[in-house]
Amino acid sequence: MERQRPHTVPKYIIYMFFILGLVSAVAFRGIIIFQHIEPLWVRPVWYVGTIGYFLFFLYRFMISKKRKQAIETFRLIEKLKANTCLEAEDREVVLYLLSSIRFSLEDMNYALIFILSIIAIGADIVLTAMK
């Protein structure tokens, strides 16, 4: 029985989910601004953020599960601990794991969420002070 080797998704998928996560992050942080400027927009913006995050984190969950499953299926930790030579198939899986991490935009996503959170807090303080 041949084990199915994992592979990275195309770059356009990675960028599509990165943008989805970014839109969701902006939506949630924008709620604070809409609350001050146009309260009727709070609920639709909340839905955009919630549905976007639902899809984004479902995708991230599947990527994480796929990585963990590859490690388990190919027993990579055990092989490395035993200092066993990796077969060609094992090396391909390790290359998948490393490439998947390297091509991931999650660090950029975390940085943007951090920056957007600071901006949202600042905007709320300024808008509240202006009332």
VMD Tcl script that builds the backbone (N, CA, C; Angstrom):
set m [mol new atoms 393]
animate dup $m
set s [atomselect $m all]
$s set {name element resname resid chain x y z} {
  {N N MET 1 A 0.840 -1.186 0.000}
  {CA C MET 1 A 0.000 0.000 0.000}
  {C C MET 1 A 0.881 1.243 0.000}
  {N N GLU 2 A 0.760 2.038 -1.009}
  {CA C GLU 2 A 1.553 3.259 -1.137}
  {C C GLU 2 A 0.937 4.376 -0.307}
  {N N ARG 3 A 1.773 5.010 0.496}
  {CA C ARG 3 A 1.298 6.151 1.294}
  {C C ARG 3 A 1.286 7.379 0.407}
  {N N GLN 4 A 0.245 8.166 0.584}
  {CA C GLN 4 A 0.144 9.385 -0.223}
  {C C GLN 4 A 1.047 10.445 0.386}
  {N N ARG 5 A 1.939 10.980 -0.441}
  {CA C ARG 5 A 2.847 12.024 0.032}
  {C C ARG 5 A 2.142 13.372 0.003}
  {N N PRO 6 A 2.318 14.137 1.060}
  {CA C PRO 6 A 1.705 15.474 1.085}
  {C C PRO 6 A 2.437 16.416 0.131}
  {N N HIS 7 A 1.754 17.450 -0.255}
  {CA C HIS 7 A 2.353 18.457 -1.133}
  {C C HIS 7 A 1.823 19.832 -0.750}
  {N N THR 8 A 2.594 20.856 -1.089}
  {CA C THR 8 A 2.162 22.217 -0.784}
  {C C THR 8 A 1.090 22.640 -1.794}
  {N N VAL 9 A 0.236 23.533 -1.345}
  {CA C VAL 9 A -0.806 24.044 -2.233}
  {C C VAL 9 A -0.202 25.119 -3.134}
  {N N PRO 10 A -0.846 25.409 -4.258}
  {CA C PRO 10 A -0.325 26.463 -5.149}
  {C C PRO 10 A -0.271 27.818 -4.434}
  {N N LYS 11 A 0.657 28.642 -4.883}
  {CA C LYS 11 A 0.843 29.965 -4.250}
  {C C LYS 11 A -0.427 30.803 -4.262}
  {N N TYR 12 A -1.216 30.714 -5.323}
  {CA C TYR 12 A -2.427 31.537 -5.368}
  {C C TYR 12 A -3.386 31.166 -4.236}
  {N N ILE 13 A -3.412 29.922 -3.826}
  {CA C ILE 13 A -4.254 29.509 -2.691}
  {C C ILE 13 A -3.713 30.125 -1.408}
  {N N ILE 14 A -2.390 30.077 -1.246}
  {CA C ILE 14 A -1.754 30.663 -0.059}
  {C C ILE 14 A -2.092 32.148 0.020}
  {N N TYR 15 A -1.942 32.863 -1.090}
  {CA C TYR 15 A -2.230 34.303 -1.105}
  {C C TYR 15 A -3.720 34.585 -0.920}
  {N N MET 16 A -4.577 33.727 -1.478}
  {CA C MET 16 A -6.010 33.926 -1.339}
  {C C MET 16 A -6.416 33.842 0.144}
  {N N PHE 17 A -5.902 32.847 0.852}
  {CA C PHE 17 A -6.258 32.715 2.261}
  {C C PHE 17 A -5.575 33.778 3.118}
  {N N PHE 18 A -4.398 34.233 2.702}
  {CA C PHE 18 A -3.744 35.331 3.409}
  {C C PHE 18 A -4.616 36.588 3.315}
  {N N ILE 19 A -5.101 36.879 2.113}
  {CA C ILE 19 A -5.953 38.056 1.911}
  {C C ILE 19 A -7.258 37.900 2.682}
  {N N LEU 20 A -7.831 36.697 2.680}
  {CA C LEU 20 A -9.048 36.446 3.448}
  {C C LEU 20 A -8.827 36.711 4.932}
  {N N GLY 21 A -7.708 36.232 5.466}
  {CA C GLY 21 A -7.377 36.490 6.871}
  {C C GLY 21 A -7.183 37.966 7.141}
  {N N LEU 22 A -6.546 38.657 6.198}
  {CA C LEU 22 A -6.310 40.090 6.348}
  {C C LEU 22 A -7.627 40.871 6.315}
  {N N VAL 23 A -8.514 40.527 5.380}
  {CA C VAL 23 A -9.818 41.191 5.307}
  {C C VAL 23 A -10.592 40.979 6.611}
  {N N SER 24 A -10.534 39.760 7.136}
  {CA C SER 24 A -11.223 39.461 8.394}
  {C C SER 24 A -10.642 40.261 9.545}
  {N N ALA 25 A -9.321 40.354 9.583}
  {CA C ALA 25 A -8.663 41.125 10.644}
  {C C ALA 25 A -9.048 42.599 10.557}
  {N N VAL 26 A -9.066 43.136 9.350}
  {CA C VAL 26 A -9.462 44.538 9.154}
  {C C VAL 26 A -10.922 44.729 9.563}
  {N N ALA 27 A -11.768 43.772 9.187}
  {CA C ALA 27 A -13.198 43.886 9.524}
  {C C ALA 27 A -13.390 43.942 11.034}
  {N N PHE 28 A -12.774 43.026 11.756}
  {CA C PHE 28 A -12.955 43.025 13.209}
  {C C PHE 28 A -12.421 44.295 13.854}
  {N N ARG 29 A -11.308 44.773 13.367}
  {CA C ARG 29 A -10.754 45.995 13.954}
  {C C ARG 29 A -11.514 47.223 13.481}
  {N N GLY 30 A -12.160 47.104 12.311}
  {CA C GLY 30 A -12.968 48.214 11.816}
  {C C GLY 30 A -14.265 48.394 12.577}
  {N N ILE 31 A -14.692 47.356 13.261}
  {CA C ILE 31 A -15.937 47.442 14.036}
  {C C ILE 31 A -15.872 48.612 15.005}
  {N N ILE 32 A -14.740 48.807 15.629}
  {CA C ILE 32 A -14.592 49.879 16.619}
  {C C ILE 32 A -14.790 51.249 15.967}
  {N N ILE 33 A -14.354 51.381 14.726}
  {CA C ILE 33 A -14.508 52.653 14.016}
  {C C ILE 33 A -15.967 52.834 13.578}
  {N N PHE 34 A -16.567 51.761 13.021}
  {CA C PHE 34 A -17.967 51.841 12.607}
  {C C PHE 34 A -18.887 52.103 13.789}
  {N N GLN 35 A -18.525 51.609 14.949}
  {CA C GLN 35 A -19.328 51.848 16.151}
  {C C GLN 35 A -19.435 53.346 16.423}
  {N N HIS 36 A -18.378 54.080 16.140}
  {CA C HIS 36 A -18.363 55.530 16.354}
  {C C HIS 36 A -18.986 56.289 15.174}
  {N N ILE 37 A -18.736 55.813 13.970}
  {CA C ILE 37 A -19.125 56.572 12.778}
  {C C ILE 37 A -20.496 56.162 12.241}
  {N N GLU 38 A -20.734 54.869 12.051}
  {CA C GLU 38 A -21.987 54.372 11.481}
  {C C GLU 38 A -22.353 53.030 12.120}
  {N N PRO 39 A -23.043 53.082 13.260}
  {CA C PRO 39 A -23.358 51.854 14.010}
  {C C PRO 39 A -24.120 50.786 13.212}
  {N N LEU 40 A -24.880 51.181 12.189}
  {CA C LEU 40 A -25.613 50.193 11.401}
  {C C LEU 40 A -24.688 49.238 10.643}
  {N N TRP 41 A -23.442 49.634 10.424}
  {CA C TRP 41 A -22.488 48.799 9.706}
  {C C TRP 41 A -21.782 47.787 10.610}
  {N N VAL 42 A -21.938 47.911 11.918}
  {CA C VAL 42 A -21.217 47.026 12.844}
  {C C VAL 42 A -21.572 45.567 12.583}
  {N N ARG 43 A -22.849 45.256 12.495}
  {CA C ARG 43 A -23.278 43.859 12.321}
  {C C ARG 43 A -22.795 43.264 10.993}
  {N N PRO 44 A -22.981 43.933 9.835}
  {CA C PRO 44 A -22.469 43.353 8.579}
  {C C PRO 44 A -20.947 43.172 8.592}
  {N N VAL 45 A -20.244 44.133 9.154}
  {CA C VAL 45 A -18.781 44.025 9.224}
  {C C VAL 45 A -18.387 42.866 10.136}
  {N N TRP 46 A -19.143 42.681 11.224}
  {CA C TRP 46 A -18.877 41.557 12.124}
  {C C TRP 46 A -19.064 40.232 11.389}
  {N N TYR 47 A -20.112 40.130 10.555}
  {CA C TYR 47 A -20.339 38.915 9.783}
  {C C TYR 47 A -19.201 38.661 8.798}
  {N N VAL 48 A -18.746 39.686 8.131}
  {CA C VAL 48 A -17.619 39.540 7.202}
  {C C VAL 48 A -16.402 39.008 7.953}
  {N N GLY 49 A -16.108 39.599 9.102}
  {CA C GLY 49 A -14.964 39.150 9.889}
  {C C GLY 49 A -15.122 37.736 10.401}
  {N N THR 50 A -16.301 37.406 10.890}
  {CA C THR 50 A -16.538 36.085 11.463}
  {C C THR 50 A -16.507 34.988 10.402}
  {N N ILE 51 A -17.197 35.202 9.295}
  {CA C ILE 51 A -17.201 34.196 8.228}
  {C C ILE 51 A -15.803 34.069 7.621}
  {N N GLY 52 A -15.141 35.196 7.435}
  {CA C GLY 52 A -13.773 35.164 6.905}
  {C C GLY 52 A -12.830 34.407 7.821}
  {N N TYR 53 A -12.889 34.693 9.118}
  {CA C TYR 53 A -12.038 33.974 10.065}
  {C C TYR 53 A -12.400 32.501 10.127}
  {N N PHE 54 A -13.693 32.178 10.037}
  {CA C PHE 54 A -14.105 30.785 10.027}
  {C C PHE 54 A -13.400 30.031 8.895}
  {N N LEU 55 A -13.451 30.582 7.686}
  {CA C LEU 55 A -12.814 29.936 6.528}
  {C C LEU 55 A -11.296 29.936 6.657}
  {N N PHE 56 A -10.733 31.063 7.109}
  {CA C PHE 56 A -9.287 31.173 7.245}
  {C C PHE 56 A -8.748 30.161 8.256}
  {N N PHE 57 A -9.377 30.096 9.417}
  {CA C PHE 57 A -8.865 29.186 10.451}
  {C C PHE 57 A -9.188 27.729 10.139}
  {N N LEU 58 A -10.234 27.467 9.372}
  {CA C LEU 58 A -10.482 26.112 8.897}
  {C C LEU 58 A -9.335 25.678 7.977}
  {N N TYR 59 A -8.938 26.563 7.085}
  {CA C TYR 59 A -7.798 26.301 6.192}
  {C C TYR 59 A -6.522 26.073 7.001}
  {N N ARG 60 A -6.257 26.949 7.977}
  {CA C ARG 60 A -5.043 26.802 8.800}
  {C C ARG 60 A -5.087 25.496 9.594}
  {N N PHE 61 A -6.269 25.119 10.091}
  {CA C PHE 61 A -6.437 23.861 10.818}
  {C C PHE 61 A -6.092 22.681 9.909}
  {N N MET 62 A -6.582 22.722 8.664}
  {CA C MET 62 A -6.317 21.622 7.737}
  {C C MET 62 A -4.826 21.532 7.393}
  {N N ILE 63 A -4.165 22.674 7.245}
  {CA C ILE 63 A -2.721 22.675 6.973}
  {C C ILE 63 A -1.974 22.078 8.159}
  {N N SER 64 A -2.319 22.511 9.359}
  {CA C SER 64 A -1.664 21.999 10.563}
  {C C SER 64 A -1.885 20.494 10.708}
  {N N LYS 65 A -3.114 20.055 10.474}
  {CA C LYS 65 A -3.431 18.627 10.566}
  {C C LYS 65 A -2.660 17.837 9.517}
  {N N LYS 66 A -2.552 18.364 8.322}
  {CA C LYS 66 A -1.828 17.707 7.233}
  {C C LYS 66 A -0.348 17.556 7.589}
  {N N ARG 67 A 0.249 18.583 8.180}
  {CA C ARG 67 A 1.657 18.511 8.594}
  {C C ARG 67 A 1.853 17.453 9.671}
  {N N LYS 68 A 0.992 17.484 10.685}
  {CA C LYS 68 A 1.107 16.514 11.788}
  {C C LYS 68 A 0.887 15.094 11.290}
  {N N GLN 69 A -0.069 14.919 10.386}
  {CA C GLN 69 A -0.357 13.598 9.840}
  {C C GLN 69 A 0.836 13.072 9.036}
  {N N ALA 70 A 1.497 13.956 8.299}
  {CA C ALA 70 A 2.682 13.542 7.534}
  {C C ALA 70 A 3.791 13.085 8.477}
  {N N ILE 71 A 3.981 13.805 9.559}
  {CA C ILE 71 A 5.013 13.440 10.542}
  {C C ILE 71 A 4.700 12.076 11.138}
  {N N GLU 72 A 3.427 11.847 11.476}
  {CA C GLU 72 A 3.021 10.564 12.075}
  {C C GLU 72 A 3.069 9.432 11.056}
  {N N THR 73 A 2.475 9.653 9.882}
  {CA C THR 73 A 2.390 8.604 8.871}
  {C C THR 73 A 3.767 8.091 8.469}
  {N N PHE 74 A 4.707 8.994 8.317}
  {CA C PHE 74 A 6.046 8.619 7.878}
  {C C PHE 74 A 7.015 8.403 9.044}
  {N N ARG 75 A 6.478 8.493 10.287}
  {CA C ARG 75 A 7.235 8.228 11.513}
  {C C ARG 75 A 8.572 8.991 11.524}
  {N N LEU 76 A 8.514 10.256 11.147}
  {CA C LEU 76 A 9.734 11.046 10.992}
  {C C LEU 76 A 10.439 11.293 12.321}
  {N N ILE 77 A 9.700 11.556 13.368}
  {CA C ILE 77 A 10.329 11.821 14.672}
  {C C ILE 77 A 11.064 10.579 15.156}
  {N N GLU 78 A 10.405 9.429 15.064}
  {CA C GLU 78 A 11.038 8.187 15.504}
  {C C GLU 78 A 12.303 7.897 14.701}
  {N N LYS 79 A 12.236 8.114 13.390}
  {CA C LYS 79 A 13.391 7.853 12.529}
  {C C LYS 79 A 14.545 8.786 12.867}
  {N N LEU 80 A 14.230 10.054 13.141}
  {CA C LEU 80 A 15.291 11.004 13.488}
  {C C LEU 80 A 15.882 10.696 14.853}
  {N N LYS 81 A 15.030 10.337 15.820}
  {CA C LYS 81 A 15.526 9.985 17.160}
  {C C LYS 81 A 16.426 8.760 17.111}
  {N N ALA 82 A 16.094 7.808 16.239}
  {CA C ALA 82 A 16.882 6.583 16.121}
  {C C ALA 82 A 18.078 6.761 15.186}
  {N N ASN 83 A 18.216 7.965 14.644}
  {CA C ASN 83 A 19.292 8.278 13.711}
  {C C ASN 83 A 19.266 7.338 12.503}
  {N N THR 84 A 18.050 6.975 12.099}
  {CA C THR 84 A 17.839 6.114 10.945}
  {C C THR 84 A 17.982 6.938 9.676}
  {N N CYS 85 A 18.597 6.357 8.680}
  {CA C CYS 85 A 18.696 7.048 7.391}
  {C C CYS 85 A 17.293 7.230 6.821}
  {N N LEU 86 A 17.047 8.395 6.341}
  {CA C LEU 86 A 15.748 8.668 5.735}
  {C C LEU 86 A 15.741 8.160 4.301}
  {N N GLU 87 A 14.652 7.493 3.953}
  {CA C GLU 87 A 14.485 7.030 2.582}
  {C C GLU 87 A 14.120 8.219 1.702}
  {N N ALA 88 A 14.143 8.018 0.396}
  {CA C ALA 88 A 13.816 9.099 -0.538}
  {C C ALA 88 A 12.422 9.662 -0.262}
  {N N GLU 89 A 11.476 8.769 0.019}
  {CA C GLU 89 A 10.107 9.205 0.307}
  {C C GLU 89 A 10.067 10.061 1.574}
  {N N ASP 90 A 10.824 9.664 2.598}
  {CA C ASP 90 A 10.891 10.433 3.843}
  {C C ASP 90 A 11.481 11.823 3.589}
  {N N ARG 91 A 12.509 11.876 2.780}
  {CA C ARG 91 A 13.135 13.177 2.474}
  {C C ARG 91 A 12.159 14.093 1.741}
  {N N GLU 92 A 11.330 13.505 0.863}
  {CA C GLU 92 A 10.327 14.309 0.159}
  {C C GLU 92 A 9.313 14.891 1.146}
  {N N VAL 93 A 8.952 14.102 2.152}
  {CA C VAL 93 A 8.002 14.581 3.157}
  {C C VAL 93 A 8.641 15.682 3.998}
  {N N VAL 94 A 9.902 15.516 4.372}
  {CA C VAL 94 A 10.603 16.558 5.129}
  {C C VAL 94 A 10.701 17.822 4.286}
  {N N LEU 95 A 10.974 17.677 3.000}
  {CA C LEU 95 A 11.014 18.843 2.112}
  {C C LEU 95 A 9.645 19.510 2.029}
  {N N TYR 96 A 8.579 18.702 1.989}
  {CA C TYR 96 A 7.226 19.276 2.008}
  {C C TYR 96 A 7.017 20.095 3.278}
  {N N LEU 97 A 7.365 19.501 4.428}
  {CA C LEU 97 A 7.150 20.188 5.710}
  {C C LEU 97 A 7.920 21.502 5.764}
  {N N LEU 98 A 9.171 21.463 5.377}
  {CA C LEU 98 A 9.992 22.679 5.423}
  {C C LEU 98 A 9.506 23.711 4.410}
  {N N SER 99 A 9.138 23.261 3.220}
  {CA C SER 99 A 8.624 24.192 2.204}
  {C C SER 99 A 7.294 24.788 2.641}
  {N N SER 100 A 6.458 23.968 3.236}
  {CA C SER 100 A 5.159 24.437 3.710}
  {C C SER 100 A 5.332 25.542 4.747}
  {N N ILE 101 A 6.278 25.362 5.632}
  {CA C ILE 101 A 6.541 26.383 6.655}
  {C C ILE 101 A 7.149 27.621 6.011}
  {N N ARG 102 A 8.107 27.417 5.104}
  {CA C ARG 102 A 8.793 28.556 4.480}
  {C C ARG 102 A 7.848 29.396 3.626}
  {N N PHE 103 A 6.936 28.757 2.892}
  {CA C PHE 103 A 6.032 29.498 2.006}
  {C C PHE 103 A 4.825 30.067 2.729}
  {N N SER 104 A 4.594 29.633 3.954}
  {CA C SER 104 A 3.449 30.113 4.717}
  {C C SER 104 A 3.593 31.605 4.997}
  {N N LEU 105 A 2.472 32.286 4.954}
  {CA C LEU 105 A 2.462 33.725 5.242}
  {C C LEU 105 A 1.944 34.010 6.648}
  {N N GLU 106 A 1.923 32.970 7.515}
  {CA C GLU 106 A 1.336 33.159 8.833}
  {C C GLU 106 A 2.100 34.188 9.663}
  {N N ASP 107 A 3.429 34.272 9.525}
  {CA C ASP 107 A 4.173 35.276 10.294}
  {C C ASP 107 A 3.785 36.691 9.863}
  {N N MET 108 A 3.580 36.882 8.554}
  {CA C MET 108 A 3.146 38.193 8.049}
  {C C MET 108 A 1.737 38.488 8.562}
  {N N ASN 109 A 0.888 37.460 8.580}
  {CA C ASN 109 A -0.479 37.619 9.075}
  {C C ASN 109 A -0.463 38.052 10.538}
  {N N TYR 110 A 0.365 37.398 11.354}
  {CA C TYR 110 A 0.452 37.755 12.774}
  {C C TYR 110 A 0.933 39.196 12.939}
  {N N ALA 111 A 1.923 39.593 12.158}
  {CA C ALA 111 A 2.458 40.955 12.257}
  {C C ALA 111 A 1.386 41.984 11.878}
  {N N LEU 112 A 0.646 41.714 10.798}
  {CA C LEU 112 A -0.395 42.654 10.381}
  {C C LEU 112 A -1.531 42.725 11.398}
  {N N ILE 113 A -1.895 41.593 11.976}
  {CA C ILE 113 A -2.940 41.608 13.006}
  {C C ILE 113 A -2.475 42.425 14.209}
  {N N PHE 114 A -1.218 42.286 14.570}
  {CA C PHE 114 A -0.645 43.067 15.671}
  {C C PHE 114 A -0.728 44.567 15.369}
  {N N ILE 115 A -0.290 44.952 14.180}
  {CA C ILE 115 A -0.299 46.369 13.787}
  {C C ILE 115 A -1.732 46.904 13.704}
  {N N LEU 116 A -2.619 46.134 13.087}
  {CA C LEU 116 A -4.019 46.565 12.979}
  {C C LEU 116 A -4.681 46.694 14.349}
  {N N SER 117 A -4.300 45.835 15.283}
  {CA C SER 117 A -4.861 45.917 16.641}
  {C C SER 117 A -4.420 47.202 17.323}
  {N N ILE 118 A -3.161 47.564 17.163}
  {CA C ILE 118 A -2.660 48.821 17.744}
  {C C ILE 118 A -3.387 50.016 17.119}
  {N N ILE 119 A -3.564 49.970 15.801}
  {CA C ILE 119 A -4.271 51.062 15.112}
  {C C ILE 119 A -5.716 51.148 15.600}
  {N N ALA 120 A -6.384 50.009 15.758}
  {CA C ALA 120 A -7.783 50.005 16.225}
  {C C ALA 120 A -7.893 50.562 17.638}
  {N N ILE 121 A -6.977 50.179 18.495}
  {CA C ILE 121 A -6.995 50.715 19.866}
  {C C ILE 121 A -6.781 52.221 19.844}
  {N N GLY 122 A -5.810 52.674 19.051}
  {CA C GLY 122 A -5.557 54.110 18.937}
  {C C GLY 122 A -6.749 54.849 18.369}
  {N N ALA 123 A -7.381 54.273 17.351}
  {CA C ALA 123 A -8.561 54.913 16.740}
  {C C ALA 123 A -9.699 55.009 17.753}
  {N N ASP 124 A -9.889 53.974 18.541}
  {CA C ASP 124 A -10.956 54.014 19.543}
  {C C ASP 124 A -10.684 55.080 20.595}
  {N N ILE 125 A -9.453 55.182 21.025}
  {CA C ILE 125 A -9.101 56.195 22.041}
  {C C ILE 125 A -9.342 57.594 21.475}
  {N N VAL 126 A -8.898 57.821 20.233}
  {CA C VAL 126 A -9.057 59.132 19.618}
  {C C VAL 126 A -10.540 59.446 19.394}
  {N N LEU 127 A -11.289 58.496 18.825}
  {CA C LEU 127 A -12.701 58.734 18.540}
  {C C LEU 127 A -13.533 58.912 19.812}
  {N N THR 128 A -13.172 58.182 20.864}
  {CA C THR 128 A -13.874 58.336 22.144}
  {C C THR 128 A -13.548 59.689 22.751}
  {N N ALA 129 A -12.310 60.135 22.658}
  {CA C ALA 129 A -11.907 61.424 23.204}
  {C C ALA 129 A -12.573 62.578 22.452}
  {N N MET 130 A -12.881 62.369 21.180}
  {CA C MET 130 A -13.481 63.426 20.367}
  {C C MET 130 A -14.974 63.614 20.696}
  {N N LYS 131 A -15.582 62.666 21.366}
  {CA C LYS 131 A -17.023 62.785 21.673}
  {C C LYS 131 A -17.275 63.780 22.769}
}
mol reanalyze $m
mol bondsrecalc $m
mol representation Tube
mol addrep $m
